Amino acid sequence: MPISTPTPARLSVSDLNRNVRRLLEVSFGSVWVEGEISNLARPSSGHWYFTLKDSQAQIRCAMFRNRNQALRFTPQEGMQLALRGKVSLYEGRGDFQLIVDHMEQAGAGALQQAFEQLKQQLAAEGLFDEQYKQPLPDLPSHIAVITSPTGAAIRDILSVLKRRFPGIRVSVLPVAVQGNEAAPQIVRALTQAQQLPFDLIILGRGGGSLEDLWPFNEESVARAIFACSLPVISAVGHEVDYTISDLVADQRAATPSAAAELISPDRTELLSLVGGYQQLLTDAMRRKLISCSREMSLTAKRLRHPGRRLQEQSQRLDEIDLRLGRSIQRRLQQSAMLHQHLHQRLQHQQPGEQIMRQQGYCQGLQERLSRALEQQMQHQQAALGALAGQLEALSPLATLSRGYSITRTTDDHRVIHSSSELTVGEQIESKLASGRLISQVLETHDN
């Protein structure tokens, strides 16, 4: 009988990759690897994916968001880096990779390069512009010093203020000035200082290496200084030391002692200035007293007894009262006259008054017409009498009354002027002064 060979255990691809990943992570643990970065990708998740290579090989790397946010610089293509991480395997693709938890620039000047990079970034955003710098108060009464309570910086500041102007009140907001906890503490102290009645803030520490001063180069500290509503003086390190805080602050002081001198006047000079002002004030008061004394003397000469002034004022009030009474009386009379005038005008405008007035006017016209008619009749009667007299003088009746008569023919009543107009036997009529006669012509005679 043939001998049967046992069938070896079969693994799935997923199982194989998982076992390899565990083996790599257990075998190597945390390692440091140095090389050149390339193929850097930054997706929206915030994770970084890149390749680290040298002249002969390369390895895929991943640095997750919770790790890369703590970096002081931003890696660029071609940058030489030193990475710390764990060797692992990406099971989904079977890719050998390095999970990075720390990154720093390889070689000398890594911190300086990070400093220059952040400096350029903040300068491009305008955090160093002079237009945002706040002026310092001329004489602050209460200042906040953000520094280590046991360091040399606070001792230097207090010593200078005690010598120059001890009247300035100082409150220390204690913070760490180096190490990983320094930057968050400085940010919290700046926020706290804005909620208290301070006039300005001094942010400082003594000298040290670039790494010792690094909390004052942190981006969070720079942005907190820029957003601070109080003026901030940065006094970090010695005169040759420059930090990002110096560039963002409203004023830079070369040392903490220089910051104290910057905000405090010299007591000797101030006392001398006050003495000069005191002498000027004394001289001015003396001149003012002399002037007031002279003016008071002149006023005393012109001053009259209050009783006399009261009598004059009382007399003036009486005069004003009389004038007021007369003025009121005149106004009342004028008002009464105006009222009467308006009443009369109103009466004239009433229909009954208008009718009576028109009736009186018509009656007057009627009387004038009657007188005119009577005068006209008298005139006409006189004229008629004159004409009657003239007629009487010319009337034949008057002639008849003196014995004369008028003879006419009976048939056509023609007046006879001559006997030749008649014939014998013709009847004639004679008009007498009283009555008439009918006769017949018996004979006619020419003469």
For each residue, the residues with C-beta under 8 A, 3 or more apart:
1:
2:
3:
4:
5:
6:
7: 10
8:
9:
10: 7
11: 15 16 19
12: 15 16
13: 16 17 94
14: 17 18 91
15: 11 12 18 19
16: 11 12 13 19 20
17: 13 14 20 21 89 91 94
18: 14 15 21 22 91
19: 11 15 16 22 23
20: 16 17 23 24 89
21: 17 18 24 25 88 89 91
22: 18 19 25 26
23: 19 20 26 27
24: 20 21 27 28 87 88 89 96
25: 21 22 28 29 86 87 88
26: 22 23 29
27: 23 24 87
28: 24 25 31 86 87
29: 25 26 86
30: 84 85 86 101
31: 28 84 85 86 87 98
32: 82 83 84
33: 52 59 82 83 85 98
34: 80 81 82 83 106
35: 52 53 54 58 59 80 81 83
36: 52 53 54 78 79 80 81
37: 40 50 51 52 75 76 77 78 79 80 81
38: 50 51 52 53 58 77 78
39: 49 50 51
40: 37 48 49 50 75 76 77
41: 48 49 50
42: 46 47 48
43: 46 47 49
44:
45: 65
46: 42 43 64 65 68 69
47: 42 43 62 63 64 65 68
48: 40 41 42 62 63 64 68 75
49: 39 40 41 43 60 61 62
50: 37 38 39 40 41 61 63 75
51: 37 38 39 58 59 60 61
52: 33 35 36 37 38 58 59 61 81 83 98
53: 35 36 38 57 58 59
54: 35 36 57 58
55:
56:
57: 53 54
58: 35 38 51 52 53 54
59: 33 35 51 52 53 96 97 98
60: 49 51 90 95 96 97 98
61: 49 50 51 52 83 85 97 98 99 100
62: 47 48 49 90 97 98 99 100
63: 47 48 50 67 68 85 99 100 101 103
64: 46 47 48 67 68 99
65: 45 46 47 68 69
66: 69
67: 63 64 70 100 101 102
68: 46 47 48 63 64 65 71 103
69: 46 65 66
70: 67
71: 68 74 75 103
72: 111 114 118 214 217 218
73: 105 110 113 114 117 118
74: 71 117
75: 37 40 48 50 71 79 81 103
76: 37 40 79
77: 37 38 40
78: 36 37 38
79: 36 37 75 76 105
80: 34 35 36 37 105 106 107
81: 34 35 36 37 52 75 103 104 105 106
82: 32 33 34 103 104 105 106
83: 32 33 34 35 52 61 98 100 102 103
84: 30 31 32 100 101 102 103
85: 30 31 33 61 63 98 99 100 101 102
86: 25 28 29 30 31 98 99 101
87: 24 25 27 28 31 96 98
88: 21 24 25 97 98 99
89: 17 20 21 24 94 95 96 97
90: 60 62 93 94 95 97
91: 14 17 18 21 94
92:
93: 90
94: 13 17 89 90 91
95: 60 89 90
96: 24 59 60 87 89
97: 59 60 61 62 88 89 90
98: 31 33 52 59 60 61 62 83 85 86 87 88
99: 61 62 63 64 85 86 88
100: 61 62 63 67 83 84 85 103
101: 30 63 67 84 85 86
102: 67 83 84 85
103: 63 68 71 75 81 82 83 84 100
104: 81 82 110
105: 73 79 80 81 82 109 110 113 114
106: 34 80 81 82 110
107: 80 110
108:
109: 105 112 113
110: 73 104 105 106 107 113 114
111: 72 114 115 210 211 214
112: 109 115 116 210
113: 73 105 109 110 116 117
114: 72 73 105 110 111 117 118 217
115: 111 112 118 119 210 217 244
116: 112 113 119 120
117: 73 74 113 114 120 121
118: 72 73 114 115 121 122 217 219 222 244
119: 115 116 122 123 244 247
120: 116 117 123 124
121: 117 118 124 125
122: 118 119 125 127 128 219 222 244 247 248
123: 119 120 126 127 128 247
124: 120 121
125: 121 122
126: 123 129 132
127: 122 123 132 222 223 226 247 248
128: 122 123 247 248
129: 126 132 133
130: 133
131:
132: 126 127 129 226
133: 129 130 250 251
134: 230 231 232 250
135: 231 250
136: 140 200 231 233 250 251 262 263
137: 140 199 200 231 263
138:
139: 265
140: 136 137 143 168 199 200 263
141: 167 168 169 199
142: 168 169 170 171 197 198 199
143: 140 168 169 170 171 198 199 200 201 202 263
144: 171 172 173 193 196 198 200 201 202 230
145: 153 154 157 170 171 172 173 201 202 204
146: 173 175 186 189 190 193 201 202 203 204
147: 151 153 154 172 174 175 177 202 203 204 205 256
148: 151 153 154 174 175 176 177 205
149: 154 172 174
150: 154
151: 147 148 154 155 177 205 206
152: 155 156 206 256
153: 145 147 148 156 157 177 204 205 206 235 256
154: 145 147 148 149 150 151 157 158 172 256
155: 151 152 158 159
156: 152 153 159 160 255 256 257 260
157: 145 153 154 160 161 170 202 204 256 257 259 260
158: 154 155 161 162 170 260
159: 155 156 162 163 257 260
160: 156 157 163 164 257 260 261 264
161: 157 158 164 165 166 168 170 260 264
162: 158 159 166
163: 159 160 267
164: 160 161 260 261 264 265 266 267
165: 161 168 264 265 266 267 270
166: 161 162 267
167: 141
168: 140 141 142 143 161 165 263 264
169: 141 142 143
170: 142 143 145 157 158 161
171: 142 143 144 145 196 198
172: 144 145 147 149 154
173: 144 145 146 189 192 193
174: 147 148 149
175: 146 147 148 182 185 186 188 189
176: 148 179 181 182 185 215
177: 147 148 151 153 182 205 215
178: 182 205 208 212 213 214 215
179: 176 182 215
180: 183
181: 176 184 185
182: 175 176 177 178 179 185 186 215
183: 180 186 187 215 218 220 221
184: 181 187 188 220
185: 175 176 181 182 188 189
186: 146 175 182 183 189 190 203 215 216 221 224
187: 183 184 190 191 220 221 224
188: 175 184 185 191 192
189: 146 173 175 185 186 192 193
190: 146 186 187 193 194 201 203 224 225 228 232
191: 187 188 194 195 224
192: 173 188 189 195 196
193: 144 146 173 189 190 196 198 201 228 230
194: 190 191 228 229 230
195: 191 192
196: 144 171 192 193
197: 142
198: 142 143 144 171 193 201 230
199: 137 140 141 142 143 230 231
200: 136 137 140 143 144 230 231 232 233 263
201: 143 144 145 146 190 193 198 228 230 231 232 233
202: 143 144 145 146 147 157 232 233 235 253 256 259 260 263
203: 146 147 186 190 216 225 232 233 234 235 236 245 249
204: 145 146 147 153 157 233 234 235 236 253 256 259
205: 147 148 151 153 177 178 208 213 216 236 237 256
206: 151 152 153 237 238 256
207: 237 238 241
208: 178 205 211 212 213 237
209: 212 213
210: 111 112 115 213 214
211: 111 208 214
212: 178 208 209
213: 178 205 208 209 210 216 217 236 237 241 243
214: 72 111 178 210 211 217 218
215: 176 177 178 179 182 183 186 218 221
216: 186 203 205 213 221 234 236 243 244 245 246
217: 72 114 115 118 213 214 221 222 243 244 245
218: 72 183 214 215 221 222 244
219: 118 122 222 223 244
220: 183 184 187 223 224
221: 183 186 187 215 216 217 218 224 225 244 245
222: 118 122 127 217 218 219 225 226 244 245 247 248
223: 127 219 220 226 227
224: 186 187 190 191 220 221 227 228
225: 190 203 221 222 228 232 234 245 248 249
226: 127 132 222 223 248
227: 223 224
228: 190 193 194 201 224 225 232
229: 194
230: 134 144 193 194 198 199 200 201
231: 134 135 136 137 199 200 201 250 251
232: 134 190 200 201 202 203 225 228 249 250 251
233: 136 200 201 202 203 204 249 250 251 252 253 259 262 263
234: 203 204 216 225 243 245 246 248 249 251 252 253
235: 153 202 203 204 252 253 254 255 256 258 259
236: 203 204 205 213 216 241 243 245 246
237: 205 206 207 208 213 240 241 243 255
238: 206 207 241 254 255
239: 254 255
240: 237
241: 207 213 236 237 238
242: 246 247
243: 213 216 217 234 236 237 246 247
244: 115 118 119 122 216 217 218 219 221 222 247 248
245: 203 216 217 221 222 225 234 236 248 249
246: 216 234 236 242 243 249 252
247: 119 122 123 127 128 222 242 243 244 252
248: 122 127 128 222 225 226 234 244 245
249: 203 225 232 233 234 245 246 252
250: 133 134 135 136 231 232 233
251: 133 136 231 232 233 234 262
252: 233 234 235 246 247 249
253: 202 204 233 234 235 256 258 259 262
254: 235 238 239 258
255: 156 235 237 238 239 258 259
256: 147 152 153 154 156 157 202 204 205 206 235 253 259 260
257: 156 157 159 160 260 261
258: 235 253 254 255 261 262
259: 157 202 204 233 235 253 255 256 262 263
260: 156 157 158 159 160 161 164 202 256 257 263 264
261: 160 164 257 258 264
262: 136 233 251 253 258 259
263: 136 137 140 143 168 200 202 233 259 260
264: 160 161 164 165 168 260 261
265: 139 164 165 269 270
266: 164 165 269 270
267: 163 164 165 166 270 271
268: 271 272
269: 265 266 272 273
270: 165 265 266 267 273 274
271: 267 268 274 275
272: 268 269 275 276
273: 269 270 276 277
274: 270 271 277 278
275: 271 272 278 279
276: 272 273 279 280
277: 273 274 280 281
278: 274 275 281 282
279: 275 276 282 283
280: 276 277 283 284
281: 277 278 284 285
282: 278 279 285 286
283: 279 280 286 287
284: 280 281 287 288
285: 281 282 288 289
286: 282 283 289 290
287: 283 284 290 291
288: 284 285 291 292
289: 285 286 292 293
290: 286 287 293 294
291: 287 288 294 295
292: 288 289 295 296
293: 289 290 296 297
294: 290 291 297 298
295: 291 292 298 299
296: 292 293 299 300
297: 293 294 300 301
298: 294 295 301 302
299: 295 296 302 303
300: 296 297 303
301: 297 298
302: 298 299
303: 299 300
304: 308 309
305: 308 309
306: 309 310
307: 310 311
308: 304 305 311 312
309: 304 305 306 312 313
310: 306 307 313 314
311: 307 308 314 315
312: 308 309 315 316
313: 309 310 316 317
314: 310 311 317 318
315: 311 312 318 319
316: 312 313 319 320
317: 313 314 320 321
318: 314 315 321 322
319: 315 316 322 323
320: 316 317 323 324
321: 317 318 324 325
322: 318 319 325 326
323: 319 320 326 327
324: 320 321 327 328
325: 321 322 328 329
326: 322 323 329 330
327: 323 324 330 331
328: 324 325 331 332
329: 325 326 332 333
330: 326 327 333 334
331: 327 328 334 335
332: 328 329 335 336
333: 329 330 336 337
334: 330 331 337 338
335: 331 332 338 339
336: 332 333 339 340
337: 333 334 340 341
338: 334 335 341 342
339: 335 336 342 343
340: 336 337 343 344
341: 337 338 344 345
342: 338 339 345 346
343: 339 340 346 347
344: 340 341 347 348
345: 341 342 348 349
346: 342 343 349 350
347: 343 344 350 353
348: 344 345 353 354 357
349: 345 346 353 354
350: 346 347 353 354
351: 354 355
352: 355 356
353: 347 348 349 350 356 357
354: 348 349 350 351 357 358
355: 351 352 358 359
356: 352 353 359 360
357: 348 353 354 360 361
358: 354 355 361 362
359: 355 356 362 363
360: 356 357 363 364
361: 357 358 364 365
362: 358 359 365 366
363: 359 360 366 367
364: 360 361 367 368
365: 361 362 368 369
366: 362 363 369 370
367: 363 364 370 371
368: 364 365 371 372
369: 365 366 372 373
370: 366 367 373 374
371: 367 368 374 375
372: 368 369 375 376
373: 369 370 376 377
374: 370 371 377 378
375: 371 372 378 379
376: 372 373 379 380
377: 373 374 380 381
378: 374 375 381 382
379: 375 376 382 383
380: 376 377 383 384
381: 377 378 384 385
382: 378 379 385 386
383: 379 380 386 387
384: 380 381 387 388
385: 381 382 388 389
386: 382 383 389 390
387: 383 384 390 391
388: 384 385 391 392
389: 385 386 392 393
390: 386 387 393 394
391: 387 388 394 395
392: 388 389 395 398
393: 389 390 398
394: 390 391
395: 391 392 398 399
396: 399 400 404 406
397: 400 401 433
398: 392 393 395 401 402
399: 395 396 402 404
400: 396 397 403 404 405 406 431 432 433
401: 397 398 433
402: 398 399 433
403: 400 433
404: 396 399 400
405: 400 430 431 432 433 437
406: 396 400 415 430 431
407: 415 416 428 429 430 431
408: 413 414 415 416 428 429 431
409: 412 413 414 416 422 426 427 428 429
410: 413 427 428 429 438
411: 427
412: 409
413: 408 409 410 429
414: 408 409 421
415: 406 407 408
416: 407 408 409 419 421 422 428
417: 421
418: 421
419: 416 422 444 445 446
420: 444 446
421: 414 416 417 418
422: 409 416 419 426 428 441 444
423: 426 441 444
424: 441 442 443 444
425: 440 441
426: 409 422 423 440 441
427: 409 410 411 438 439 440 441
428: 407 408 409 410 416 422 438 439 440 441
429: 407 408 409 410 413 436 437 438
430: 405 406 407 436 437 438 439
431: 400 405 406 407 408 436
432: 400 405 435 436 437
433: 397 400 401 402 403 405
434:
435: 432
436: 429 430 431 432
437: 405 429 430 432
438: 410 427 428 429 430
439: 427 428 430
440: 425 426 427 428
441: 422 423 424 425 426 427 428 444
442: 424
443: 424
444: 419 420 422 423 424 441
445: 419
446: 419 420
447:
